[in-house]
Amino acid sequence: MKTKKPGILSRAGQRRQREKEGRRDAILKAAMALFASEGYRQASMERIADEAEVSIGTVYINFKSKEEILAHLMDEIAYEIRKIVGDNFRASEDPYEGMRKSGIAFMTEFCQQYPEKIIILYRESVGKSPLLEAHREKMHKQLINDLQGAVETLKEKSGFRFRSDLSSEIIATCIGGMYERIAYQFIIWQDRTDELDEASEEVVDFLIGGIDALRKK
């Protein structure tokens, strides 16, 4: 008889693990739908359990509170945005083209396809608790740091200098702010996701024009 290696789950153990992960995923999916459609304040743990088709006890086994669920969703969504923006920037040899592709991807591949995630990240996370504000601050700093790195890469590959040492940080902050405002204007405040294809082209042209405007003459 074969001896099971330490740390290797049996088939039954693997099945239980998959079932556990499936229940956790169902809870997160249900919470995302409720937070986006009804709002974080209105959604209760009981409603989340009902939508996920699990017991309320199962919800509390996985998450201590509704706040913890939202914090997890925020971190997950922020990571997805950073990944899609970063992957599209790095996919191009030309940093200007990478900047264009990353901005367009955020608006068309992410905002258009996952408006509920945008609503949670930018609307439902605001002003709810110190914990969620800390997650918002962390998310913002990580995104700006990524964008600033992309701007610095563009500068180095293009062989020019900016007017000041603050230029790349200012540009990165403006890009992050524009991403958020576009999300509010076309998704949260108005249902105009069908116009994001056209809007994305104009936004990235504006951003690149701003980068060029801060080049040292």
C-alpha positions, 0 to 999 in steps of 0.5 A: 500500500502506498504511503501518502506523502506529508502535506499531500491531501487525499482525494477526499481532502482535495474535494473538501478543499475545492468545495470550501473554495467554491463556497468562499467564491460564491460568497464573494460573487454574491456580495459583489452583486449586492454591493454594486446593485443595492449598495454596501450599507443596504446589503446584509450578511444574511442577504449575502448568504441567501444569494450565495446559497450558503448558511449564514454560519458559512459566511461568518466562517469565511469572513468576520464581517461585511467590512472584511468582504468589501476590503477583500473585494477592493484588494482583488479589483485593484490588483486586476486593474494594476495587472491589466494596465501593467501588462498592456504597457509592457506588451509594447516596445514603444512606451508611448504606444504602451501608455495608449494601450494601457489606458484604452485597456482600462476603459474598454477591457475593464470598465466596459466588461466589469462595471460592477467592480468599478462601482465597488472600487470607486463608489461603495468603498468611500467613507465607510470605515477607517479600515476601508479608507486604509485599503483605498489609500494603499490601492491609490499609492500602488497604482500611482507608483505603477503609473509613475514607473511607467512614466519614468520608463517612457522618459528614459526610453525616449531620451528626454527630461521633464521640467522638474523632479515632480513631473513624473509623480504629477503625471501619474497622479493625473492619470490615476485621477482621470481613470477614476473620473472617467469611471464616475462619468461614464459608469457610476453617474451615467450608464454610458459604457457603450461610449467608452471605446470612443472616449478612451481614444480621446482620453489617452491622446489628452494624457500623452499630450500632457506628458509631452507638455512637461518635457524640458525644452 
